[in-house]
Every structure is written in structure tokens, then in C-alpha cells.
Amino acid sequence: MQYHGGDVYRNKDVRLDFSINTNPLGVPPKVLEAARGAVELLGRYPDPQQEELKKKIADVLVCEPDEVLVGNGASELFLDIVFTFMPKKIGVVTPSFGGYKYAAEACGADLIEYPLKEKSGYEIDDGISEMLDSGIDLLFLATPNNPTGRTIPLPLLERILKHCQRKNIIVVMDESFMDLCDKVDDYEDFFFKSTFDNVVRVSAFTKSFAMAGVRLGFLRAPRKLASQIAKHQSEWNVSIFAERCGLAALDEGDYLARSRVFLRGERGFVQSGLMGMGFMVFPGEADFLMIKTDFPLYDELLKKDILIRDLKDFDGLNGNYYRIAIKSRPDNMQLLAAVQEAVNAR
């Protein structure tokens, strides 16, 4: 069984959910309006080609519509990709999102792991080249990584992608949190100037626009790869509800820029507060922070009806790690107060 944040279905008394790492600014107004309007369209089939949505995504990404595919969240797209290329060996770094392991198991591939090191802050380094030379056919690579929140430095990323290109390795870049990172423009410039024919970039409206319940993701890839993957997608895999919400989200102008400014301040506020209480906090760049402590923080906060993400199911971590989302200032203050109260009581 896979575990995820946001499990309020088995934690029904939760009043503050810091386990779900979506945009703390909440669902944009235009998306809420579109969601209400979509109710009137429930009797209509969605467009199986998603032409309008693909064109709008392509306009935003400055690419061609036939280089874009959409799906029922990033997780569905990961499955579409592995069932297209049917790799025998899939490479991942650990710790990282468990959906990559799920995709490998689903298509029967062997999973080859490159363990990241605590002493280097769980950042990817050039040591990954050993895994790239181990015969893998496909590599899942997240930037920023979940649960560490760290992006891959662009010089290192370029070396990795060139290495994979020489080895004919398909690289699936999970960029689900990139829109919430200050470095997003640097990464877009990098890929705009690059000519990698082996890279599939996956993202999701889930995180960027706080639309977890809608389930909408997209990928961009060279035309040849996108065409291959499209043949393995289900028909009508995006509901008319998700399509309308996605179109509205792309009209939200400066919402993402405002989100990055907001997160920069609140991330620093939460990080300083936790470090002041003696916790080891890994410096994240997205809308969450990873911490290490031998204090049973998950259990103590759940007693106060506050849910955080226990990372005990993440490969490469030893059970003393937690992920905490960044929320509004009032919510963040409540969290820090609850943590301080729990620490004082031990």
C-alpha cells in the first residue's frame, strides 16, 4: 500500500493538515468559479483530445500542442510513460516520491536505487553516474525532490541529462513543485536552450494551484516521445470538470509569482522556529520542509489534531524524519506553538 499526505479519511478529527503540500494560497478564485460552472456541463462528454487545454498549456510553456499530454494527475502520466517504454531497469534516487517505485512494480521493471546521503543534505551529486552506468533504461528524477525540497543544480543536471542521452536512457523529470520554487525561471531558460531528445517533463496542477481533488497533470516531451506515450493513454482520462479548472488556472496571471514570494517568507519563518527548538531542518526550496528528530513529533501533534507527514515509509530514511507543509502565517504560528508545547512537556 502507498501512503500519501492529506489522509484525513483515516484521521477524521484533524483540524490542521500539514501533511499535504499544496499551494498555501489555496484554490484560485477563477478555478473555483470554473468548478461551479462545470456542474452545468456534467451531461456532456469531455473532449477526448483535450485540444483546448493542450493548446493553452503549450502557449504558457512556449511549445507546440503536440508536445503536450494531459492526464489524471502526474501519477497517471508516470504509468503511461513506463507502459509506453517498458523499461527493464528503472533508476531512482532515495529518498524520493514512492510513485516511481509503484510505476516500476506496475510494469515489472527492476528498481535500481541511488541512496542520497544525510551528510550532504540528501542532495543529488555526481555519484549518481554509477547508477547511470548500471544498465538502466529509464530514470525518474525530481526537482525539487520530495521529501527533501531540494532542486538539482543546473550544471549537475546538465551533466546527468547528457550522460543519459549518451546511454539512451529516458529521463522522466518530475517538476510537480517547480512552479513554487524561486529557481523556476532559471530552469525554464535552461530547457528552452537545450535540445535533449530523451527527456519527458511532468508537472501537475495539484501542487501549483492547490487542486488536489481535481486530479490534473501534464507532460511536455519531444514530439516523437509524446506521440508514443499518447498511444498508451486511456480515452477520456481527463474529466470535463478537470479540464475547465485547468483552463481557468492558466488564466490566473500572477498567482504563481505571488505564491513564490509568500512561500519564501513563510518557509523561513517556519524553518527558524523549528531550528530554534532544536530540530534538524533541511533547507527546502518548495512549499514544505523535511526535519529530523528522535522526538515522536507525528504522534504528539496528532494528539492535538494536527497532521504532519511521517516519512517512515520513504526508502532511504530511518523513521526519524517528518515533512511539514508551509501554510498561512496563522496556521504556521499554531503549528509552532503546538510543537513548542509538545517539546516542553517531554
N, C-alpha and C positions, 0 to 999 in steps of 0.2 A: 504494500500500500504506500502511495505517495502522500507526504504531508505538505501542507502549504500554510501560509499565513492567512489570516482572515477566517479562521474556523470558529465562527460564532455559532455554528449549528450544533457543536458539541460543547460550547461554552456559552450557554444562553444568558447568563447573568452579567456578561461583560458590559461595562459602561464606557470604557475607553479601550479602543483596539489599536495598539501599536505594533501589531504583528503584520498588518497589511501595509505594504509600502507603495501606495499610490499617491498621486499629487495632492499635497495637503490643502491646496486652494479649492479642492472639490470639483464637482462636475460643472463645467462652464455653462452659463445661462443659455446660450444658443443650443447647446446639446440637450438641456432639459426641455426647452421649447420644442425641439425636433422630436424628442422621445414622446412627448404628449401628442404631437401631430401625427406621429406614425401609427398611433392607435386607430386612426381613421382608415389606414391602409392595410389592416390586418387581413382583409379578404383578398388581397392581391398577391400574386407570386412575386418574389424579388427577381431582379434581373440576374439570370444565371451567369452572364458575362461580366457583371459589375462594371459596365463601361463608364458610367458617370463617375463612380468612386475612384476607379483606377486612373482616369484622366486627371481628376483633381489631385490625387496623391502624386502623380507624375509631375504635374505643374509645380507643386510645392517642392518636390525633390529635384526638379530640373533634369528629368529623364523622360523616356518615352513610355507611353501607357503599356506597350507590350513587354516592358521590362519590369512590370509591377504585377504582383499577385496578391490577393487578399484571402483571409481565412478566418476561422472561428478562434481567434486568438493566436499568439505566437506558437503555442504548444501544438496546435493542429498543423501549422506550417512545418514544424520540425519533423513531424511524422510524414507529411507529404514529401519532404526532402529525402529522408532516409529510404522511403519506399520507392523513390524515383531512382536513386543511385545504388541501392542495395550494397552498401559497403560491407566488406568482410571484417574490417577493423575500424573502430571509431575512437579517436583520441579526445580526451577531455582533461582539463586541469581540475584538481581538487584542493580546496572545497569549491563547488560551483553548483549551479541550479540542477536539481535532481531530474528535471525533464529530459536532459541529454541522455542520462543513463536509461531512463524509461524508453526513449526512442531507440537506443541501441538494442535493448532487450526485445522491443517490438519487432525489429527487422532481423533479429538473430545474429547481430554483429558482436564480435568480441570487443570488450571495452578496455582500452589502454589508458592508464591514468598517469598524469604528471603531478605529483604532490607538491603544492606550494609550501613554503617554509615560514614558520612564525617569526623567526629571527629577521626575515626580510619583509615582515609585514604582510605576508601572504600575497606578495606581488609577483606577477609573472616575470621570468628572467630568461636569459639566453640558454639556460639549461634545458628549455623545452625542445631544443633542436634534437636531443637524443630521442625523444618520443617521435618527432617528425621523421626520423630515420628508421623507425621500428617497423615500417610497412603498413602504416595506417592509410586508409583510403579517404577518410573524412575527418575533419577536425571541428569540434564545437568550441568557439572562443567568444567569451562575453566581455564586453567593455561598455560600461563598468561591470565588473564582476559582481555576482550575487552569491554570497552574502557580504563580501568584503567592501564593496562600493568603490573599488579602485579601477581606474582606467588603465589601459596599456599605453605606455609612452610611444609616441608615433614612430620614432626611429626603430624601436624594437618591433613594433607592429609591422613596419615595412619589411624588416628582415624576416620575420615569420612568414608573411604572405609571399615573399619572393621564394623562400625556401619551399613552401608548399606548392608554389607554381612549378618549380623545377621538378618536384616529386609527383606532380599530377594529383595532388590532394585537394579535394573540395573543402573549402573553408566556409563554415556557417557562422557568421558574425551575429551574435545576439546583442542587439543595441536597444533593448527594451527600456533602459533607463537613460539612454544617451541624451534625450531631449531635456532632461532635468539637470544636466551637467554643464558647468561653465565652459568646458572644452568642446562643446558640440560643434561650433563653427570651425575650429581647427580640424576636427575630424572630417567634416564635410568638405573642406578645402583639400584635404589630403586625398580623399577618394575621388573628388572631382578631377584631380590632376593625374590620377592613377589609371592604369589600363589592365587591371587584373581580370582574367577571364575565368577564374576559378572561385570567385567569392560571391556568396549569397548573403545579403544583409537583411536581417529580420528585426522588425520592431512591432510595437503594439500600442494601440490607443489606451489599453488598460491602465498602464502606469502614467503616461504623459497627461491624459485627460481624466483620470480618476473614473474610468468607465469599466471597472472590473466585471460588473454584472452584464454588460452588453456583449462581451467576447468579440473582439475585432482586432486582428493583426494584419500586417502586410509585409511583403518582402520585395526587394529590388535585386535584380540579378542581370547579368548579360543576357541578351535576347535568347541565345541558344539554350542556356540553362533554364530560364524562365519557361520557355516553351516545353521543355522536357518535364518540368515539375507540374505544369498545368495539366498534363495528361493524367496525373495521378490524384487530382483533386476531386472531391465529391461535387456532384451537382447541387446547386442552391445551398452552398455551405455558409453563406452569409445571409442572415435574415434581413428583411426589409427594415426592421427596427434598427439593426446594427448599421445598415447602410446609411439610413437617414441621420443617425447620430454621428457617424464618421464624417459625412459631408458637412454637418454643422460644426464639428470640432475644427475642421480645417479652415473655417471662416472666423476663428476666434482671435485672429490678429496677434496682439502682443501677450496673450495669455501665457505662453511658454517662457517668454523673456521675463515676465513678472514673476513666474514661478521660480526661475533660477535665482533671481535677486532675493526672493523671500527665503528660499532654502539656504542660501549662503549664510544669512543671518541666524536663522533658527538652528541650523546644523552646528554652528559654532557655539550657540547658547547651550544646547543640549550636551555637546561634547565637553565643554568647560565644566558644566555642572556635574557630569558623571566622573570626570577626572578628579574634580575637587573632592569627591567621596572615595577616591582610591581605586576606581575601576580602570582597567587597561582598555583604552578606547582606540580602535584602529581608525585612522583618518579617512573617512569615506568622502566621496565626491558626488553622491546621488542624494536620494531622499531617505536614507537610513544609515545607521551606524552599527558596526559589529563590536561587541565588547567581550572581554574575557574576565571571568571571576569564579572562584570556588564557592561563592555565596549562592544559595539556591534562589536566584532572583525571580525566575519564572514562577515558582510555587508561591513565593512571598507576595508577588504582585497580583497573582490570580486570586489570592485571599482578599485582595482589595478591589476585585472585579476589574483589573487591568490586565490585558492580554499582550504579551510580547512573544517574539518568535524564539523558541528553544531550538538550537541548531544541532541537537544531538543526532539527528538523522542525516546530517551532511557528512559525506565521506571526507576524511582528512582532518576532521575536528574531533576532539576527545570528550565532548559532553559538557565542557565548562564555558561554552560560548553562547551568546544570545545576539539577536538582531532587533534593533529598536528603530521604528519608523520615526520620521520627523513630522510633527503635526503643527497645529496653530500654537501661538505663544501661550494662551490659557491652558491648553491641553498639555503642552510641554512642561509648564510650571507644575501642573497637577502630577505629572509623571515623576518629576524630580523630587517633589515633596513626598510622594509615596515611597520612592526609593530611599530617601533620607530617613524616613520614619522606620522603614524595614531594617536599614543598616543600624540605626540607633538601638533597635530592640534586640539585636542579636547578642 
